[in-house]
Amino acid sequence: MSDTAPQTPAAPSDPARSQAVPAPVPLGETIYLAPEGFVDDLVAELGEVSRVDGRLVYAPGPARPAAWAQNIWYDPVRIEVPSIKGGAKALRSIQRNWALWSQRHHRRASLIQENLPHVSAKPVSFPSPLPTAPLGSWTLEDETTIIAAARCSSPFRHGELVFVENRTAPPNRAYLKLWEALTLFGEQPGPGDRCLDLGACPGGWTWVLHELGASVVSVDKAPLDPAIAALPRVEYRQESAFGLRPQDVGPVDWLCCDVICYPTRLLRLVRDWMDSGLAKRFVCTLKFQAETDHETARAFAAIPGGRVLHLYHNKHELTWIWPAR
């Protein structure tokens, strides 16, 4: 008679529980998310790239300045995951908040995202401070492979800064660009500030500056919307932004420019104002014609303390802010 007690059969294992998630493997690359329709501009700006996957552009090495990137994924990693729950577990082990960039296997990717903490994508009321909670981005490379970056350049989901819009007061939707630029600037004009709005017609940017409490000198050869021109702290000058000398305006706390012109001409205007020392801060739109003027964009980017970026609300244009924080 055997004195060995009979053993209870082992319960079948749960693959999702028993499989350990492999450690993340660094890609040794940086991933840049291009604005919709501007992948070629981003690739031209970056130069050497490893591959392009939809709107995601992979480039070797650490992050480079990239004005045409809507979001930059820093130090991305590859994770092989055994299951949907295993994928969510792997991401949660890195950090809490994640935004899915759904490139393929959309159903599987959404199921993984549903097992992660909810990240609000509600429109932002202006003015609001920048979010401070870290927000990572991830995508499925294939059914069992996650590409993820715990740190991104934008605190907003995919760099998409969506506002609660004012659909009655502004005369056009250009005001959204200035709202976004000022939000990213981290500072806004206020009571006591004197602002210059070049290329002001019909007055969307003037409306923003006035709403914040500032006094505004609005310059354009075309007239302002009558409701904007009638605002109490708006001084309208019907003349060309390029014929206006800095000394004819005097000191301004903010120089804002959304004028339609070639970027080279805007650069000369900006340099004149910087040389005068009469403007403390700049927010300017570089508007491109048929071709993107990368050379002039680089010249703006080379101005010390400035920053060139493609706003979510930009079209075929970039925005230059100075001094940038």
GUDOSE-563625 format. One record per residue (C-alpha): residue number from 1; residue in one letter; x, y, z. Coordinates in pm, 1 decimal. Example, Ala and Ser with C-alpha at 12.3 -4.5 7.8 and 13.67 -1.06 7.14 Angstrom:
% GUDOSE-563625
+-----+----+----------+----------+----------+
:   i : aa :        u :        v :        w :
+-----+----+----------+----------+----------+
:   1 :  a :   1230.0 :   -450.0 :    780.0 :
:   2 :  s :   1367.0 :   -106.0 :    714.0 :
+-----+----+----------+----------+----------+
//
This chain:
% GUDOSE-563625
+-----+----+----------+----------+----------+
:   i : aa :        u :        v :        w :
+-----+----+----------+----------+----------+
:   1 :  m :      0.0 :      0.0 :      0.0 :
:   2 :  s :    141.9 :    334.8 :   -101.2 :
:   3 :  d :    173.6 :    596.3 :    173.2 :
:   4 :  t :    161.7 :    877.6 :    -81.5 :
:   5 :  a :   -161.0 :   1074.6 :    -58.7 :
:   6 :  p :   -351.5 :   1116.4 :   -383.3 :
:   7 :  q :   -295.2 :   1454.8 :   -540.0 :
:   8 :  t :   -577.0 :   1685.6 :   -646.9 :
:   9 :  p :   -554.3 :   1760.7 :  -1019.2 :
:  10 :  a :   -433.2 :   2114.3 :  -1088.4 :
:  11 :  a :   -697.2 :   2356.9 :  -1201.9 :
:  12 :  p :   -663.0 :   2462.1 :  -1562.5 :
:  13 :  s :   -458.2 :   2777.7 :  -1586.6 :
:  14 :  d :   -591.5 :   3107.0 :  -1715.6 :
:  15 :  p :   -352.9 :   3212.8 :  -1994.3 :
:  16 :  a :   -432.5 :   3579.8 :  -1933.9 :
:  17 :  r :   -327.8 :   3543.9 :  -1569.1 :
:  18 :  s :    -40.2 :   3298.2 :  -1603.3 :
:  19 :  q :    148.3 :   3462.1 :  -1886.3 :
:  20 :  a :    391.1 :   3724.7 :  -1769.1 :
:  21 :  v :    404.0 :   4037.9 :  -1978.3 :
:  22 :  p :    750.3 :   4080.5 :  -2129.2 :
:  23 :  a :    945.1 :   4387.2 :  -2035.0 :
:  24 :  p :    911.5 :   4688.7 :  -2266.4 :
:  25 :  v :   1185.5 :   4708.8 :  -2528.4 :
:  26 :  p :   1305.5 :   5058.8 :  -2625.9 :
:  27 :  l :   1269.7 :   5133.6 :  -2996.0 :
:  28 :  g :   1566.3 :   5367.7 :  -3008.6 :
:  29 :  e :   1347.4 :   5598.8 :  -3214.0 :
:  30 :  t :   1110.8 :   5891.7 :  -3169.9 :
:  31 :  i :    758.4 :   5890.2 :  -3312.8 :
:  32 :  y :    604.1 :   6207.3 :  -3455.3 :
:  33 :  l :    232.0 :   6243.1 :  -3519.9 :
:  34 :  a :    173.0 :   6457.3 :  -3829.4 :
:  35 :  p :   -127.8 :   6688.9 :  -3856.8 :
:  36 :  e :   -385.7 :   6552.5 :  -4097.1 :
:  37 :  g :   -273.1 :   6622.5 :  -4452.4 :
:  38 :  f :     81.0 :   6730.5 :  -4360.0 :
:  39 :  v :    282.2 :   6406.7 :  -4340.1 :
:  40 :  d :    506.2 :   6516.9 :  -4629.2 :
:  41 :  d :    584.5 :   6847.5 :  -4456.4 :
:  42 :  l :    683.4 :   6664.4 :  -4138.9 :
:  43 :  v :    904.7 :   6418.1 :  -4327.9 :
:  44 :  a :   1071.4 :   6704.8 :  -4515.7 :
:  45 :  e :   1135.5 :   6885.3 :  -4187.7 :
:  46 :  l :   1277.8 :   6580.0 :  -4010.5 :
:  47 :  g :   1500.6 :   6464.3 :  -4295.6 :
:  48 :  e :   1608.9 :   6113.2 :  -4202.3 :
:  49 :  v :   1316.0 :   5890.7 :  -4103.9 :
:  50 :  s :   1289.1 :   5515.7 :  -4044.1 :
:  51 :  r :    935.8 :   5463.0 :  -4172.7 :
:  52 :  v :    596.1 :   5623.1 :  -4209.7 :
:  53 :  d :    290.5 :   5443.5 :  -4074.4 :
:  54 :  g :    -17.6 :   5645.5 :  -4161.0 :
:  55 :  r :     28.2 :   5975.6 :  -3977.3 :
:  56 :  l :    296.4 :   5830.5 :  -3746.6 :
:  57 :  v :    650.2 :   5908.9 :  -3858.9 :
:  58 :  y :    933.2 :   5708.2 :  -3698.2 :
:  59 :  a :   1276.9 :   5870.1 :  -3690.5 :
:  60 :  p :   1599.1 :   5733.9 :  -3537.9 :
:  61 :  g :   1745.4 :   5873.1 :  -3219.8 :
:  62 :  p :   1617.7 :   6121.4 :  -2963.5 :
:  63 :  a :   1351.6 :   6381.4 :  -3037.6 :
:  64 :  r :   1432.1 :   6669.1 :  -3269.3 :
:  65 :  p :   1249.6 :   7001.5 :  -3294.5 :
:  66 :  a :    955.9 :   6942.5 :  -3526.5 :
:  67 :  a :    712.7 :   7224.9 :  -3593.9 :
:  68 :  w :    500.9 :   7001.4 :  -3817.6 :
:  69 :  a :    444.5 :   6742.7 :  -3543.4 :
:  70 :  q :    104.1 :   6759.4 :  -3377.4 :
:  71 :  n :    242.2 :   6540.2 :  -3100.7 :
:  72 :  i :    579.9 :   6381.4 :  -3031.0 :
:  73 :  w :    611.3 :   6041.9 :  -2860.5 :
:  74 :  y :    932.2 :   6045.0 :  -2655.3 :
:  75 :  d :   1130.8 :   5724.0 :  -2590.0 :
:  76 :  p :    869.2 :   5480.9 :  -2726.0 :
:  77 :  v :    883.4 :   5111.9 :  -2638.1 :
:  78 :  r :    757.6 :   4788.5 :  -2792.6 :
:  79 :  i :    562.0 :   4547.9 :  -2568.9 :
:  80 :  e :    455.2 :   4197.2 :  -2667.6 :
:  81 :  v :    124.2 :   4127.5 :  -2494.4 :
:  82 :  p :    -56.6 :   3792.5 :  -2456.7 :
:  83 :  s :   -411.4 :   3921.1 :  -2432.9 :
:  84 :  i :   -638.9 :   4222.5 :  -2413.1 :
:  85 :  k :   -616.8 :   4232.4 :  -2035.4 :
:  86 :  g :   -245.2 :   4167.5 :  -2055.9 :
:  87 :  g :   -207.2 :   4469.4 :  -2283.0 :
:  88 :  a :   -394.3 :   4692.4 :  -2040.6 :
:  89 :  k :   -190.8 :   4553.6 :  -1751.4 :
:  90 :  a :    132.9 :   4627.3 :  -1934.9 :
:  91 :  l :     33.3 :   4986.6 :  -1998.0 :
:  92 :  r :    -87.8 :   5038.8 :  -1642.0 :
:  93 :  s :    245.6 :   4910.9 :  -1513.6 :
:  94 :  i :    412.7 :   5205.9 :  -1689.3 :
:  95 :  q :    171.5 :   5482.9 :  -1591.7 :
:  96 :  r :   -198.1 :   5560.0 :  -1543.4 :
:  97 :  n :   -323.2 :   5779.3 :  -1830.8 :
:  98 :  w :   -314.3 :   5671.1 :  -2193.4 :
:  99 :  a :   -455.4 :   5792.2 :  -2524.9 :
: 100 :  l :   -508.9 :   5534.4 :  -2797.9 :
: 101 :  w :   -398.8 :   5618.6 :  -3151.8 :
: 102 :  s :   -605.1 :   5358.1 :  -3333.9 :
: 103 :  q :   -417.4 :   5262.6 :  -3648.2 :
: 104 :  r :   -531.6 :   4903.8 :  -3703.0 :
: 105 :  h :   -705.1 :   4615.4 :  -3519.1 :
: 106 :  h :   -945.5 :   4882.6 :  -3401.3 :
: 107 :  r :  -1177.8 :   4654.9 :  -3202.4 :
: 108 :  r :   -894.5 :   4488.3 :  -3012.7 :
: 109 :  a :   -728.7 :   4823.4 :  -2945.5 :
: 110 :  s :  -1051.4 :   4975.7 :  -2813.0 :
: 111 :  l :  -1101.7 :   4678.2 :  -2579.4 :
: 112 :  i :   -753.5 :   4734.0 :  -2434.3 :
: 113 :  q :   -829.7 :   5104.4 :  -2392.5 :
: 114 :  e :  -1157.4 :   5019.8 :  -2215.2 :
: 115 :  n :   -952.9 :   4834.2 :  -1952.2 :
: 116 :  l :   -752.0 :   5150.5 :  -1880.6 :
: 117 :  p :   -859.2 :   5447.6 :  -1667.1 :
: 118 :  h :  -1088.7 :   5683.8 :  -1854.4 :
: 119 :  v :   -922.4 :   5996.5 :  -1994.5 :
: 120 :  s :  -1159.2 :   6286.3 :  -2048.9 :
: 121 :  a :  -1166.4 :   6439.1 :  -2395.3 :
: 122 :  k :  -1421.3 :   6708.4 :  -2316.0 :
: 123 :  p :  -1377.1 :   7045.8 :  -2489.8 :
: 124 :  v :  -1172.0 :   7301.2 :  -2296.1 :
: 125 :  s :  -1310.0 :   7634.4 :  -2180.6 :
: 126 :  f :  -1085.7 :   7931.8 :  -2257.8 :
: 127 :  p :   -889.5 :   8048.4 :  -2067.7 :
: 128 :  s :   -779.5 :   7734.4 :  -1883.2 :
: 129 :  p :   -437.0 :   7624.2 :  -1756.7 :
: 130 :  l :   -252.4 :   7344.0 :  -1927.6 :
: 131 :  p :   -321.1 :   6994.0 :  -1790.9 :
: 132 :  t :    -47.9 :   6871.8 :  -1558.6 :
: 133 :  a :   -121.9 :   6496.8 :  -1543.8 :
: 134 :  p :    111.1 :   6286.7 :  -1763.9 :
: 135 :  l :    -60.5 :   6147.4 :  -2073.2 :
: 136 :  g :     96.6 :   5872.5 :  -2280.5 :
: 137 :  s :     13.2 :   5758.0 :  -2632.1 :
: 138 :  w :     -3.7 :   5405.3 :  -2767.1 :
: 139 :  t :   -102.1 :   5205.2 :  -3073.4 :
: 140 :  l :   -119.5 :   4843.6 :  -3186.2 :
: 141 :  e :    152.3 :   4752.2 :  -3433.2 :
: 142 :  d :     -8.1 :   4411.3 :  -3477.5 :
: 143 :  e :   -250.4 :   4197.7 :  -3275.4 :
: 144 :  t :      0.0 :   4123.1 :  -2999.2 :
: 145 :  t :    240.6 :   4417.3 :  -3016.8 :
: 146 :  i :    190.5 :   4752.4 :  -2848.5 :
: 147 :  i :    398.3 :   5059.5 :  -2931.9 :
: 148 :  a :    374.1 :   5306.2 :  -2642.8 :
: 149 :  a :    531.1 :   5625.8 :  -2513.3 :
: 150 :  a :    466.6 :   5733.1 :  -2155.0 :
: 151 :  r :    572.9 :   6092.6 :  -2228.8 :
: 152 :  c :    453.4 :   6312.7 :  -2513.6 :
: 153 :  s :    507.6 :   6672.0 :  -2621.1 :
: 154 :  s :    139.9 :   6767.2 :  -2587.3 :
: 155 :  p :    -63.8 :   6741.4 :  -2265.8 :
: 156 :  f :   -372.9 :   6703.2 :  -2486.2 :
: 157 :  r :   -492.5 :   6381.8 :  -2648.2 :
: 158 :  h :   -301.1 :   6355.6 :  -2979.0 :
: 159 :  g :   -227.1 :   6726.9 :  -2956.3 :
: 160 :  e :   -592.7 :   6805.1 :  -3026.6 :
: 161 :  l :   -691.3 :   7114.3 :  -2830.1 :
: 162 :  v :  -1067.9 :   7134.8 :  -2876.2 :
: 163 :  f :  -1247.9 :   7431.4 :  -2720.9 :
: 164 :  v :  -1597.3 :   7510.1 :  -2605.9 :
: 165 :  e :  -1664.9 :   7749.9 :  -2892.8 :
: 166 :  n :  -1831.0 :   8089.5 :  -2890.1 :
: 167 :  r :  -2052.6 :   8073.7 :  -3197.5 :
: 168 :  t :  -2208.8 :   8420.6 :  -3166.9 :
: 169 :  a :  -1959.9 :   8697.3 :  -3078.9 :
: 170 :  p :  -1646.2 :   8636.2 :  -3293.0 :
: 171 :  p :  -1680.6 :   8735.2 :  -3658.5 :
: 172 :  n :  -1495.5 :   8423.5 :  -3780.8 :
: 173 :  r :  -1333.5 :   8105.9 :  -3645.2 :
: 174 :  a :   -976.4 :   8239.6 :  -3660.7 :
: 175 :  y :  -1010.1 :   8325.8 :  -3290.8 :
: 176 :  l :   -955.4 :   7956.0 :  -3212.2 :
: 177 :  k :   -594.0 :   7981.6 :  -3330.5 :
: 178 :  l :   -522.1 :   8261.7 :  -3087.2 :
: 179 :  w :   -701.7 :   8081.1 :  -2804.7 :
: 180 :  e :   -480.7 :   7777.9 :  -2869.2 :
: 181 :  a :   -158.7 :   7977.7 :  -2902.8 :
: 182 :  l :   -222.7 :   8165.1 :  -2577.9 :
: 183 :  t :   -311.1 :   7841.4 :  -2396.7 :
: 184 :  l :     16.9 :   7683.1 :  -2505.1 :
: 185 :  f :    201.0 :   8008.7 :  -2432.9 :
: 186 :  g :     89.0 :   7970.2 :  -2071.1 :
: 187 :  e :     13.7 :   8341.1 :  -2042.7 :
: 188 :  q :   -258.1 :   8572.8 :  -2172.7 :
: 189 :  p :   -299.6 :   8947.9 :  -2208.3 :
: 190 :  g :   -504.5 :   9115.3 :  -1938.7 :
: 191 :  p :   -632.7 :   9450.3 :  -1813.5 :
: 192 :  g :   -369.6 :   9718.6 :  -1857.0 :
: 193 :  d :   -196.4 :   9542.1 :  -2145.7 :
: 194 :  r :   -169.1 :   9711.8 :  -2483.4 :
: 195 :  c :   -192.6 :   9480.4 :  -2784.0 :
: 196 :  l :   -129.1 :   9526.5 :  -3154.2 :
: 197 :  d :   -332.3 :   9312.9 :  -3396.7 :
: 198 :  l :   -187.2 :   9322.0 :  -3748.1 :
: 199 :  g :   -404.9 :   9197.4 :  -4031.9 :
: 200 :  a :   -698.4 :   9226.2 :  -3795.5 :
: 201 :  c :   -996.3 :   9211.0 :  -4037.0 :
: 202 :  p :  -1263.8 :   9098.8 :  -3964.2 :
: 203 :  g :  -1156.1 :   9108.8 :  -3598.6 :
: 204 :  g :  -1148.1 :   8760.7 :  -3447.5 :
: 205 :  w :   -811.6 :   8809.9 :  -3278.7 :
: 206 :  t :   -904.1 :   9162.3 :  -3170.3 :
: 207 :  w :  -1215.2 :   9015.8 :  -3007.5 :
: 208 :  v :  -1003.2 :   8764.0 :  -2812.1 :
: 209 :  l :   -762.2 :   9029.5 :  -2685.7 :
: 210 :  h :  -1043.9 :   9266.4 :  -2590.1 :
: 211 :  e :  -1234.3 :   8990.2 :  -2409.1 :
: 212 :  l :   -925.9 :   8930.2 :  -2195.3 :
: 213 :  g :   -935.4 :   9294.0 :  -2082.3 :
: 214 :  a :   -659.7 :   9439.8 :  -2299.1 :
: 215 :  s :   -661.2 :   9752.3 :  -2514.3 :
: 216 :  v :   -611.8 :   9674.1 :  -2883.3 :
: 217 :  v :   -472.8 :   9866.7 :  -3178.9 :
: 218 :  s :   -622.4 :   9685.2 :  -3479.6 :
: 219 :  v :   -454.7 :   9740.8 :  -3815.5 :
: 220 :  d :   -585.3 :   9636.5 :  -4156.8 :
: 221 :  k :   -659.3 :   9799.0 :  -4491.5 :
: 222 :  a :   -998.1 :   9624.2 :  -4484.5 :
: 223 :  p :  -1256.8 :   9736.5 :  -4226.3 :
: 224 :  l :  -1330.1 :   9550.8 :  -3905.0 :
: 225 :  d :  -1664.1 :   9391.4 :  -3838.5 :
: 226 :  p :  -1878.2 :   9680.5 :  -3705.3 :
: 227 :  a :  -1946.1 :   9502.1 :  -3374.9 :
: 228 :  i :  -1571.2 :   9461.0 :  -3317.0 :
: 229 :  a :  -1485.8 :   9816.8 :  -3422.1 :
: 230 :  a :  -1742.5 :   9945.9 :  -3170.0 :
: 231 :  l :  -1579.0 :   9773.8 :  -2872.0 :
: 232 :  p :  -1464.2 :  10031.4 :  -2613.6 :
: 233 :  r :  -1091.4 :   9948.9 :  -2600.0 :
: 234 :  v :  -1037.0 :   9898.0 :  -2973.7 :
: 235 :  e :   -851.6 :  10156.7 :  -3183.7 :
: 236 :  y :   -882.8 :  10078.4 :  -3554.3 :
: 237 :  r :   -619.3 :  10199.2 :  -3801.6 :
: 238 :  q :   -706.9 :  10148.5 :  -4167.8 :
: 239 :  e :   -360.1 :  10099.1 :  -4314.5 :
: 240 :  s :   -113.8 :   9830.3 :  -4414.0 :
: 241 :  a :     64.1 :   9636.3 :  -4141.8 :
: 242 :  f :    382.3 :   9665.3 :  -4349.2 :
: 243 :  g :    367.0 :  10041.8 :  -4381.2 :
: 244 :  l :    335.0 :  10087.5 :  -4006.2 :
: 245 :  r :    655.5 :  10182.0 :  -3826.5 :
: 246 :  p :    705.2 :  10058.2 :  -3468.7 :
: 247 :  q :    767.1 :  10412.0 :  -3345.7 :
: 248 :  d :    428.6 :  10515.6 :  -3490.3 :
: 249 :  v :    258.5 :  10271.3 :  -3251.4 :
: 250 :  g :    483.8 :  10280.3 :  -2948.0 :
: 251 :  p :    532.8 :  10008.3 :  -2687.9 :
: 252 :  v :    302.3 :   9705.4 :  -2695.5 :
: 253 :  d :    281.5 :   9413.2 :  -2456.4 :
: 254 :  w :    167.0 :   9175.2 :  -2729.3 :
: 255 :  l :    216.9 :   9189.1 :  -3105.4 :
: 256 :  c :    -28.7 :   8952.0 :  -3273.6 :
: 257 :  c :    -22.9 :   8899.2 :  -3648.4 :
: 258 :  d :   -247.6 :   8682.1 :  -3863.2 :
: 259 :  v :   -188.4 :   8882.0 :  -4180.3 :
: 260 :  i :   -189.2 :   8705.9 :  -4518.3 :
: 261 :  c :    159.6 :   8746.1 :  -4665.8 :
: 262 :  y :    466.7 :   8552.3 :  -4769.9 :
: 263 :  p :    660.7 :   8426.5 :  -4464.4 :
: 264 :  t :    975.0 :   8609.8 :  -4577.1 :
: 265 :  r :    787.6 :   8939.2 :  -4556.9 :
: 266 :  l :    655.9 :   8852.5 :  -4211.4 :
: 267 :  l :   1010.6 :   8771.4 :  -4099.0 :
: 268 :  r :   1130.2 :   9119.1 :  -4201.8 :
: 269 :  l :    839.5 :   9277.6 :  -4013.4 :
: 270 :  v :    915.0 :   9075.1 :  -3700.7 :
: 271 :  r :   1284.7 :   9161.3 :  -3712.8 :
: 272 :  d :   1201.5 :   9532.5 :  -3742.3 :
: 273 :  w :    981.8 :   9513.4 :  -3434.4 :
: 274 :  m :   1236.8 :   9307.8 :  -3240.4 :
: 275 :  d :   1511.3 :   9554.6 :  -3329.4 :
: 276 :  s :   1289.2 :   9838.9 :  -3205.1 :
: 277 :  g :   1250.9 :   9677.4 :  -2863.7 :
: 278 :  l :    889.8 :   9798.2 :  -2853.1 :
: 279 :  a :    715.3 :   9457.4 :  -2845.5 :
: 280 :  k :    740.6 :   9229.8 :  -2542.0 :
: 281 :  r :    568.8 :   8918.8 :  -2684.5 :
: 282 :  f :    476.7 :   8792.5 :  -3030.9 :
: 283 :  v :    212.9 :   8553.8 :  -3167.0 :
: 284 :  c :    240.9 :   8535.7 :  -3546.9 :
: 285 :  t :    101.8 :   8308.1 :  -3817.8 :
: 286 :  l :    329.7 :   8194.9 :  -4100.8 :
: 287 :  k :     91.8 :   8139.8 :  -4393.6 :
: 288 :  f :    222.1 :   7931.9 :  -4683.0 :
: 289 :  q :    113.3 :   7947.4 :  -5045.0 :
: 290 :  a :    134.9 :   7643.6 :  -5275.1 :
: 291 :  e :    464.0 :   7524.0 :  -5126.7 :
: 292 :  t :    581.7 :   7518.2 :  -4767.0 :
: 293 :  d :    869.1 :   7760.7 :  -4707.3 :
: 294 :  h :   1077.8 :   7541.2 :  -4478.4 :
: 295 :  e :   1376.5 :   7776.6 :  -4496.9 :
: 296 :  t :   1185.2 :   8071.0 :  -4350.2 :
: 297 :  a :   1022.0 :   7845.3 :  -4092.0 :
: 298 :  r :   1372.6 :   7743.3 :  -3981.1 :
: 299 :  a :   1471.7 :   8110.8 :  -3963.1 :
: 300 :  f :   1181.2 :   8177.2 :  -3726.0 :
: 301 :  a :   1273.8 :   7869.9 :  -3521.3 :
: 302 :  a :   1631.4 :   7998.8 :  -3491.0 :
: 303 :  i :   1522.6 :   8319.2 :  -3313.8 :
: 304 :  p :   1641.0 :   8264.5 :  -2954.2 :
: 305 :  g :   1360.5 :   8202.9 :  -2708.2 :
: 306 :  g :   1096.1 :   8146.0 :  -2975.0 :
: 307 :  r :    893.4 :   7845.5 :  -3073.7 :
: 308 :  v :    739.5 :   7741.5 :  -3406.5 :
: 309 :  l :    452.5 :   7493.3 :  -3403.9 :
: 310 :  h :    159.0 :   7370.5 :  -3602.2 :
: 311 :  l :   -151.5 :   7435.9 :  -3396.8 :
: 312 :  y :   -442.4 :   7196.4 :  -3408.4 :
: 313 :  h :   -644.2 :   7487.7 :  -3553.2 :
: 314 :  n :   -380.6 :   7581.9 :  -3813.2 :
: 315 :  k :   -427.2 :   7493.3 :  -4177.9 :
: 316 :  h :   -131.3 :   7519.9 :  -4421.0 :
: 317 :  e :     44.1 :   7747.8 :  -4177.2 :
: 318 :  l :    258.6 :   7753.2 :  -3865.0 :
: 319 :  t :    247.3 :   7972.7 :  -3556.7 :
: 320 :  w :    551.1 :   8143.3 :  -3402.1 :
: 321 :  i :    537.5 :   8253.4 :  -3040.1 :
: 322 :  w :    801.8 :   8453.7 :  -2853.7 :
: 323 :  p :    913.7 :   8447.7 :  -2583.0 :
: 324 :  a :    815.9 :   8083.7 :  -2547.1 :
: 325 :  r :    810.7 :   7914.4 :  -2209.4 :
+-----+----+----------+----------+----------+
//
